[in-house]
């Protein structure tokens, strides 16, 4: 049995190995112990998650003045 963990703020975590059927008819395979599958479609390595779903915030520069 495979375990799939749903993270509302991120990817699906699937116990591997995994084969993913892609929309274009192709397949992607991973032999990793746990695989993060992208659900936001922002990943540059789709269907695998590359953490692109995380919000990016800029820190104020140290020399910034008000």
JOLIN-V397216 format. One record per backbone hydrogen bond with DSSP energy under -1.0 kcal/mol. NH is the residue of the N-H (numbers start at 1). CO is the residue of the C=O. If there is no record, write none. Layout:
{{NH & CO} {NH & CO}}
This chain:
{{5 & 13} {10 & 7} {12 & 37} {13 & 5} {14 & 35} {15 & 3} {16 & 33} {18 & 30} {20 & 28} {22 & 26} {25 & 22} {28 & 20} {30 & 18} {35 & 14} {37 & 12} {38 & 47} {48 & 45} {49 & 36} {54 & 51} {64 & 61}}
